[in-house]
């Protein structure tokens, strides 16, 4: 099963609660939440990975 990364946007002005990134192809090992941006507010430094 491909890897899944759960992400939360910590920007207080953003309405995005959380979202998931489903990898459907091989991602390099060094790819992390810092390589993405919030689909709602466009922020990059406000994303945090959710550790379950």
MDAnalysis code that builds the backbone (N, CA, C; Angstrom):
import MDAnalysis as mda
import numpy as np

u = mda.Universe.empty(156, n_residues=52, atom_resindex=np.repeat(np.arange(52), 3), trajectory=True)
u.add_TopologyAttr("name", ["N", "CA", "C"] * 52)
u.add_TopologyAttr("resid", np.arange(1, 53))
u.add_TopologyAttr("resname", ["UNK", "UNK", "UNK", "UNK", "UNK", "UNK", "UNK", "UNK", "UNK", "UNK", "UNK", "UNK", "UNK", "UNK", "UNK", "UNK", "UNK", "UNK", "UNK", "UNK", "UNK", "UNK", "UNK", "UNK", "UNK", "UNK", "UNK", "UNK", "UNK", "UNK", "UNK", "UNK", "UNK", "UNK", "UNK", "UNK", "UNK", "UNK", "UNK", "UNK", "UNK", "UNK", "UNK", "UNK", "UNK", "UNK", "UNK", "UNK", "UNK", "UNK", "UNK", "UNK"])
u.atoms.positions = np.array([
    [0.844, -1.176, 0.000],
    [0.000, 0.000, 0.000],
    [0.892, 1.242, 0.000],
    [0.580, 2.232, -0.833],
    [1.397, 3.448, -0.874],
    [1.346, 4.203, 0.451],
    [2.402, 4.951, 0.691],
    [2.487, 5.736, 1.929],
    [1.431, 6.837, 1.950],
    [0.996, 7.200, 3.144],
    [0.046, 8.289, 3.347],
    [0.640, 9.243, 4.372],
    [0.519, 10.534, 4.097],
    [1.006, 11.559, 5.014],
    [-0.173, 12.427, 5.405],
    [-0.535, 12.423, 6.695],
    [-1.598, 13.286, 7.193],
    [-0.984, 14.615, 7.602],
    [-1.633, 15.714, 7.169],
    [-1.071, 17.047, 7.361],
    [-2.138, 17.971, 7.931],
    [-1.725, 18.858, 8.825],
    [-2.599, 19.883, 9.376],
    [-1.991, 21.244, 9.049],
    [-2.849, 22.224, 8.750],
    [-2.400, 23.595, 8.550],
    [-2.566, 24.320, 9.874],
    [-1.471, 24.834, 10.423],
    [-1.480, 25.482, 11.735],
    [-1.722, 26.983, 11.653],
    [-1.981, 27.512, 10.460],
    [-2.258, 28.946, 10.310],
    [-3.634, 29.243, 10.898],
    [-3.707, 30.131, 11.877],
    [-4.967, 30.447, 12.550],
    [-6.002, 31.062, 11.614],
    [-5.559, 31.684, 10.533],
    [-6.483, 32.311, 9.583],
    [-6.949, 31.357, 8.492],
    [-6.437, 30.144, 8.475],
    [-6.782, 29.170, 7.436],
    [-7.945, 28.297, 7.895],
    [-8.854, 28.016, 6.989],
    [-10.031, 27.190, 7.292],
    [-9.766, 25.691, 7.094],
    [-8.599, 25.328, 6.560],
    [-8.275, 23.915, 6.328],
    [-7.988, 23.242, 7.651],
    [-8.675, 22.154, 7.925],
    [-8.460, 21.409, 9.164],
    [-7.294, 20.451, 8.976],
    [-7.467, 19.482, 8.112],
    [-6.416, 18.518, 7.812],
    [-6.644, 17.945, 6.430],
    [-5.607, 17.379, 5.869],
    [-5.729, 16.682, 4.594],
    [-4.686, 15.579, 4.540],
    [-4.860, 14.665, 3.587],
    [-3.956, 13.545, 3.436],
    [-3.297, 13.598, 2.071],
    [-2.038, 13.230, 2.052],
    [-1.306, 13.085, 0.805],
    [-1.090, 11.595, 0.595],
    [-1.637, 11.065, -0.481],
    [-1.492, 9.651, -0.810],
    [-0.484, 9.528, -1.932],
    [0.625, 8.895, -1.647],
    [1.657, 8.716, -2.659],
    [1.263, 7.548, -3.561],
    [1.140, 7.804, -4.838],
    [0.788, 6.742, -5.778],
    [1.987, 6.330, -6.614],
    [3.137, 6.873, -6.322],
    [4.374, 6.511, -7.006],
    [5.507, 6.603, -5.993],
    [6.649, 6.129, -6.334],
    [7.779, 6.133, -5.403],
    [8.261, 7.551, -5.164],
    [8.173, 7.968, -3.919],
    [8.655, 9.292, -3.518],
    [10.058, 9.116, -2.935],
    [10.952, 10.067, -3.189],
    [12.273, 9.993, -2.551],
    [12.130, 9.988, -1.031],
    [13.051, 9.343, -0.358],
    [12.986, 9.224, 1.104],
    [13.048, 10.569, 1.816],
    [13.659, 11.576, 1.189],
    [13.813, 12.860, 1.858],
    [12.645, 13.821, 1.642],
    [11.571, 13.377, 0.966],
    [10.390, 14.226, 0.763],
    [9.571, 14.229, 2.051],
    [9.215, 15.431, 2.499],
    [8.432, 15.568, 3.720],
    [7.411, 16.670, 3.584],
    [6.758, 16.991, 4.665],
    [5.685, 17.982, 4.673],
    [6.190, 19.356, 4.215],
    [7.448, 19.650, 4.425],
    [8.007, 20.946, 4.032],
    [8.082, 21.122, 2.513],
    [7.877, 20.047, 1.764],
    [7.912, 20.108, 0.301],
    [6.550, 20.418, -0.316],
    [5.528, 20.613, 0.500],
    [4.175, 20.844, 0.014],
    [3.646, 22.182, 0.514],
    [2.515, 22.611, -0.047],
    [1.862, 23.833, 0.431],
    [0.400, 23.537, 0.693],
    [-0.215, 24.323, 1.576],
    [-1.616, 24.146, 1.931],
    [-2.479, 24.423, 0.698],
    [-3.389, 23.512, 0.371],
    [-4.241, 23.736, -0.798],
    [-5.277, 24.837, -0.601],
    [-5.475, 25.284, 0.621],
    [-6.461, 26.329, 0.895],
    [-5.825, 27.716, 0.945],
    [-4.832, 27.894, 1.833],
    [-4.234, 29.224, 2.001],
    [-2.932, 29.404, 1.224],
    [-2.346, 28.312, 0.758],
    [-1.107, 28.386, -0.001],
    [0.143, 28.473, 0.851],
    [-0.019, 28.435, 2.163],
    [1.135, 28.531, 3.058],
    [2.000, 27.286, 3.014],
    [3.282, 27.468, 3.293],
    [4.202, 26.335, 3.319],
    [4.815, 26.131, 4.698],
    [5.080, 27.211, 5.417],
    [5.710, 27.069, 6.729],
    [4.704, 26.780, 7.842],
    [3.435, 26.679, 7.511],
    [2.385, 26.426, 8.502],
    [1.941, 24.966, 8.512],
    [2.491, 24.135, 7.641],
    [2.075, 22.736, 7.591],
    [2.845, 21.903, 8.594],
    [2.108, 20.987, 9.221],
    [2.713, 20.075, 10.201],
    [2.190, 18.681, 9.946],
    [3.080, 17.708, 9.991],
    [2.680, 16.309, 9.835],
    [1.980, 15.852, 11.108],
    [0.915, 15.071, 10.955],
    [0.198, 14.512, 12.093],
    [0.812, 13.144, 12.377],
    [1.321, 12.974, 13.574],
    [1.908, 11.702, 13.989],
    [0.849, 10.901, 14.727],
    [0.516, 9.732, 14.200],
    [-0.494, 8.882, 14.840],
    [0.147, 7.841, 15.722],
])
